[in-house]
Amino acid sequence: MSHDHSHHNHDHTPKLDHINKAFIWGIVLNSVFVVVEAFAGFITGSLSLLTDAGHNLSDVAGLALALLAFKMAKVSSSKLYTYGYKRATILVSFFNAIILVATILVIVYEAVIRFMHPQPIPGETVAWVALVGIGVNGFTAWLFIKDKDKDLNIKGAYMHMAVDALVSLGVVISGLIIMFTHLWWIDGVVSLIIAIVILRGTWGLFKDSLRLEMDGVPREIELEKIKTELLKNTSVISIHHVHVWAISTTENALTAHVVISPDNPHAFDAIKHDLRHRMQHLNVSHCTFEPEFADEKCQQQDC
């Protein structure tokens, strides 16, 4: 069996120094805003402010976990963890999705209660606090926009912050409506809308992270395209027993049985080098190819 691991030429992980600063800025700014927003929510009795503060708090936890995952992904491999702690990035993205789903359930419950029992709140104060939230969340989203397509955790952070900016805009609108109309039930309605918006932004992240957690083929990888590319090597007769999965949110691995002609068994070193190069262009950096000759029968039970 041939094990081909490319660790140095095709590292798709965003540079930690740049991401580290973005996460730290996001954690600090959002932590301060959570305290301000929660305090304002308690003082004014605004459920929309309190639910948004709770959601922002979950985002702070998510940012902290994502930063921890990036640091763990850089830890060298060991005898016990042969890939290091790269999978921590997948665990964190899945855990963040679970946190957001739980947050949505709490928001919906509280919103229904508040809608049934509306309470008067100062709309002007709610609007001003939420306006600050637009600035904080918008700036934090901007920190991640350049790298959002490079990693699932960064994409998750960007989506959460962008959604939060929109949510804060909704709270501003509800505050203004309440200020001019005194329709207190608007506060509960806006909370339900916030929950729906969060769910829309979370569902894709939840599905993608669950897929990686279950060792499914990463969303950006097309298995048939992988097989087609491998068969472009003229020395490869056929290919089977192909498995592709994610080692982390940025690195993918592949194993495959490659059938070659028995006429030149010593040519496999050149074949595997070509196959590895082809896979690197398809964002598969860790490849293991098992050679088989055309006159052999595959010994794997599921071949």
TASUL-V430740 format. One record per residue. N is the residue number from 0. RES is the residue in one small letter. SS is DSSP state (H for helix, E for strand, L for the rest). PHI is phi in whole degrees, 0 to 359 (999 if undefined). Layout:
# TASUL-V430740
((N RES SS PHI) (N RES SS PHI))
This chain:
# TASUL-V430740
((0 m L 999) (1 s E 250) (2 h E 250) (3 d E 242) (4 h E 238) (5 s L 253) (6 h L 252) (7 h L 246) (8 n L 268) (9 h L 229) (10 d L 274) (11 h L 273) (12 t L 290) (13 p L 302) (14 k L 300) (15 l H 295) (16 d H 301) (17 h H 295) (18 i H 293) (19 n H 303) (20 k H 295) (21 a H 297) (22 f H 294) (23 i H 296) (24 w H 301) (25 g H 296) (26 i H 295) (27 v H 295) (28 l H 299) (29 n H 288) (30 s H 295) (31 v H 298) (32 f H 293) (33 v H 301) (34 v H 298) (35 v H 296) (36 e H 292) (37 a H 295) (38 f H 298) (39 a H 296) (40 g H 295) (41 f H 294) (42 i H 293) (43 t H 272) (44 g L 77) (45 s L 277) (46 l H 291) (47 s H 297) (48 l H 290) (49 l H 294) (50 t H 292) (51 d H 293) (52 a H 295) (53 g H 296) (54 h H 294) (55 n H 296) (56 l H 295) (57 s H 294) (58 d H 292) (59 v H 298) (60 a H 298) (61 g H 295) (62 l H 296) (63 a H 295) (64 l H 294) (65 a H 295) (66 l H 297) (67 l H 299) (68 a H 297) (69 f H 297) (70 k H 294) (71 m H 293) (72 a H 295) (73 k L 271) (74 v L 291) (75 s L 294) (76 s L 290) (77 s L 221) (78 k L 295) (79 l L 273) (80 y L 242) (81 t L 289) (82 y L 255) (83 g L 72) (84 y L 247) (85 k L 300) (86 r L 292) (87 a H 302) (88 t H 296) (89 i H 289) (90 l H 301) (91 v H 293) (92 s H 298) (93 f H 291) (94 f H 296) (95 n H 297) (96 a H 297) (97 i H 296) (98 i H 301) (99 l H 294) (100 v H 297) (101 a H 297) (102 t H 299) (103 i H 300) (104 l H 298) (105 v H 295) (106 i H 299) (107 v H 298) (108 y H 300) (109 e H 295) (110 a H 294) (111 v H 296) (112 i H 299) (113 r H 292) (114 f H 294) (115 m H 286) (116 h L 229) (117 p L 296) (118 q L 233) (119 p L 293) (120 i L 223) (121 p L 283) (122 g H 300) (123 e H 296) (124 t H 296) (125 v H 301) (126 a H 296) (127 w H 295) (128 v H 296) (129 a H 295) (130 l H 297) (131 v H 297) (132 g H 298) (133 i H 300) (134 g H 294) (135 v H 296) (136 n H 291) (137 g H 295) (138 f H 295) (139 t H 296) (140 a H 298) (141 w H 298) (142 l H 298) (143 f H 257) (144 i H 297) (145 k H 290) (146 d H 252) (147 k L 296) (148 d L 265) (149 k L 263) (150 d L 203) (151 l H 294) (152 n H 291) (153 i H 292) (154 k H 299) (155 g H 298) (156 a H 298) (157 y H 298) (158 m H 298) (159 h H 299) (160 m H 292) (161 a H 295) (162 v H 296) (163 d H 299) (164 a H 297) (165 l H 293) (166 v H 299) (167 s H 298) (168 l H 299) (169 g H 297) (170 v H 294) (171 v H 301) (172 i H 298) (173 s H 295) (174 g H 298) (175 l H 292) (176 i H 298) (177 i H 296) (178 m H 298) (179 f H 264) (180 t H 245) (181 h L 59) (182 l L 273) (183 w L 296) (184 w L 293) (185 i H 302) (186 d H 301) (187 g H 291) (188 v H 297) (189 v H 298) (190 s H 298) (191 l H 294) (192 i H 296) (193 i H 302) (194 a H 298) (195 i H 295) (196 v H 297) (197 i H 297) (198 l H 297) (199 r H 298) (200 g H 283) (201 t H 267) (202 w H 300) (203 g H 297) (204 l H 297) (205 f H 297) (206 k H 295) (207 d H 294) (208 s H 290) (209 l H 294) (210 r H 300) (211 l H 291) (212 e H 296) (213 m L 268) (214 d L 60) (215 g L 285) (216 v L 294) (217 p L 306) (218 r L 302) (219 e L 278) (220 i L 259) (221 e L 253) (222 l H 299) (223 e H 294) (224 k H 293) (225 i H 299) (226 k H 297) (227 t H 299) (228 e H 294) (229 l H 295) (230 l L 285) (231 k L 290) (232 n L 289) (233 t L 294) (234 s L 275) (235 v E 269) (236 i E 279) (237 s E 201) (238 i E 215) (239 h E 208) (240 h E 53) (241 v E 269) (242 h E 229) (243 v E 231) (244 w E 210) (245 a E 262) (246 i L 278) (247 s L 214) (248 t L 285) (249 t L 235) (250 e L 238) (251 n E 242) (252 a E 234) (253 l E 216) (254 t E 232) (255 a E 201) (256 h E 265) (257 v E 248) (258 v E 268) (259 i E 233) (260 s L 288) (261 p H 285) (262 d H 293) (263 n H 225) (264 p H 294) (265 h H 275) (266 a H 275) (267 f H 293) (268 d H 300) (269 a H 291) (270 i H 295) (271 k H 295) (272 h H 297) (273 d H 294) (274 l H 296) (275 r H 299) (276 h H 297) (277 r H 297) (278 m H 290) (279 q H 299) (280 h L 287) (281 l L 253) (282 n L 65) (283 v L 239) (284 s L 260) (285 h E 242) (286 c E 239) (287 t E 233) (288 f E 247) (289 e E 255) (290 p E 283) (291 e E 225) (292 f E 267) (293 a L 301) (294 d L 266) (295 e L 256) (296 k L 250) (297 c L 300) (298 q L 271) (299 q L 291) (300 q L 295) (301 d L 261) (302 c L 287))
